[in-house]
Amino acid sequence: MTNINVQCFIRDKWKCRCCGFSGNLHAHHIKFRSHGGKDELCNLVTLCNSCHSGLHMGHLVLEILQPLITDNVIKFTRKGNWSPE
């Protein structure tokens, strides 16, 4: 686990920012590295494995409502009947 991931988890109080679960956490890049996103705290959000998978499969939409230097005001929208496992 990298230092920036730990900083992300600490900032997010070791909980998924989507569902609040505190197990099997991932630091998700809001702007993917493959699209020029950087390993910076403002580009990371803590997600549990289920929400992380749901986001990548298109069941969740992440929207930045207010960008901030170390954190962002984020809104998650679930598509259809999907819910985290």
C-alpha positions in Angstrom: 0.0 0.0 0.0 1.4 3.4 -1.0 1.7 6.4 1.3 -0.8 8.3 -0.9 -3.4 5.5 -0.6 -3.0 5.6 3.2 -3.5 9.3 3.2 -6.7 8.8 1.2 -8.0 6.2 3.6 -7.2 8.5 6.6 -8.9 11.5 5.0 -12.0 9.3 4.2 -11.9 7.9 7.8 -11.3 4.3 6.5 -14.8 4.1 5.0 -16.1 3.8 1.5 -17.3 7.3 0.4 -20.2 5.7 -1.5 -21.8 3.2 1.0 -19.8 3.7 4.2 -18.5 0.1 4.4 -15.1 -0.2 6.1 -13.7 -3.4 4.7 -11.7 -4.3 1.5 -11.0 -0.7 0.6 -9.4 0.7 -2.6 -8.1 4.1 -3.5 -9.9 4.8 -6.7 -8.5 7.4 -9.2 -11.3 9.8 -10.1 -9.5 10.7 -13.3 -7.9 7.4 -14.5 -4.1 7.3 -14.8 -4.6 6.1 -18.4 -6.4 9.4 -19.0 -3.7 11.6 -17.5 -4.9 11.4 -13.8 -2.2 11.7 -11.2 -1.4 9.9 -7.9 -2.6 12.9 -5.9 -4.9 13.1 -2.9 -7.4 15.3 -4.8 -7.6 12.6 -7.5 -8.4 9.7 -5.1 -11.5 8.5 -3.3 -11.9 5.6 -1.0 -14.2 2.9 -2.2 -15.0 -0.6 -1.0 -14.4 -3.5 -3.4 -18.1 -3.7 -4.3 -18.6 0.0 -5.1 -15.2 0.1 -6.9 -16.4 -2.7 -9.1 -19.8 -1.1 -9.5 -18.2 2.1 -10.7 -16.0 0.4 -13.3 -19.0 -1.7 -14.5 -21.1 1.4 -15.0 -23.6 0.7 -12.1 -22.4 3.9 -10.3 -21.7 7.4 -11.6 -19.3 9.6 -9.7 -19.8 13.3 -10.0 -17.5 16.0 -8.6 -19.7 18.7 -7.2 -16.9 20.9 -5.8 -13.2 20.3 -6.5 -11.0 21.0 -3.5 -7.2 20.8 -3.0 -7.1 17.7 -0.8 -10.7 16.4 -1.1 -13.7 16.8 -3.4 -17.4 17.1 -2.7 -18.6 14.0 -4.5 -22.0 12.6 -5.4 -22.6 9.0 -6.3 -25.6 8.0 -8.3 -26.7 4.4 -8.6 -28.1 3.2 -11.9 -31.2 0.9 -11.8 -31.5 -1.5 -8.9 -27.8 -2.0 -8.3 -26.6 -1.9 -4.7 -23.3 -2.8 -3.1 -23.0 -6.4 -2.0 
